[in-house]
Amino acid sequence: MARTSVTPWRMTSADYLRAVSQGPPVGRVSDVPWDAALAAHMTETGITVLEERVAAELLDEIAG
């Protein structure tokens, strides 16, 4: 990200907390520069949000 100057899309704490419910356990969690609280939320819940879980919402946003 630092080399390409990309901006994360739908990868904030708010996005994660809105989508998290059930899922596989989270693996290694690393801090990210765009959201200081995201790693803590993932560690606290211990749940991974799979892309398939939010695919319809992402596609709707792209189409809109």
TIBA-913456 format. One line per 2 residues: number of its first residue (from 1); their letters; for each residue x, y, z of C-alpha. Coordinates in nm, 2 decimals, m for minus. Layout:
% residues N
NUM) a) X,Y,Z; ... $
END
This chain:
% residues 64
1) ma) 0.00,0.00,0.00; 0.28,0.24,0.08 $
3) rt) 0.44,0.19,m0.26; 0.12,0.22,m0.46 $
5) sv) m0.08,0.48,m0.26; m0.39,0.27,m0.27 $
7) tp) m0.68,0.34,m0.04; m0.85,0.04,0.13 $
9) wr) m1.22,0.00,0.04; m1.46,m0.15,0.29 $
11) mt) m1.18,m0.25,0.53; m1.25,m0.04,0.83 $
13) sa) m1.35,m0.13,1.18; m1.71,m0.02,1.11 $
15) dy) m1.72,m0.24,0.80; m1.58,m0.54,0.99 $
17) lr) m1.82,m0.50,1.29; m2.12,m0.46,1.05 $
19) av) m2.03,m0.79,0.88; m1.90,m1.01,1.16 $
21) sq) m2.13,m1.27,1.30; m2.02,m1.62,1.23 $
23) gp) m1.72,m1.75,1.05; m1.39,m1.93,1.07 $
25) pv) m1.15,m1.83,1.34; m0.92,m1.54,1.26 $
27) gr) m0.56,m1.62,1.19; m0.27,m1.39,1.25 $
29) vs) m0.38,m1.03,1.31; m0.16,m0.74,1.21 $
31) dv) m0.20,m0.37,1.27; m0.30,m0.17,0.96 $
33) pw) m0.22,0.19,0.90; m0.57,0.30,0.79 $
35) da) m0.76,0.19,1.10; m0.59,0.17,1.44 $
37) al) m0.88,m0.02,1.60; m0.93,m0.29,1.33 $
39) aa) m0.68,m0.54,1.46; m0.81,m0.50,1.82 $
41) hm) m1.17,m0.57,1.70; m1.06,m0.88,1.50 $
43) te) m0.86,m1.01,1.80; m1.15,m0.95,2.03 $
45) tg) m1.41,m1.13,1.82; m1.18,m1.39,1.69 $
47) it) m1.38,m1.42,1.37; m1.28,m1.38,1.01 $
49) vl) m1.52,m1.20,0.77; m1.50,m1.39,0.44 $
51) ee) m1.53,m1.20,0.11; m1.83,m1.43,0.02 $
53) rv) m2.02,m1.29,0.32; m2.01,m0.93,0.19 $
55) aa) m1.99,m1.00,m0.19; m2.35,m0.89,m0.26 $
57) el) m2.30,m0.56,m0.08; m1.97,m0.49,m0.26 $
59) ld) m2.12,m0.57,m0.60; m2.42,m0.36,m0.53 $
61) ei) m2.20,m0.06,m0.44; m1.99,m0.11,m0.76 $
63) ag) m2.31,m0.13,m0.97; m2.46,0.18,m0.80 $
END
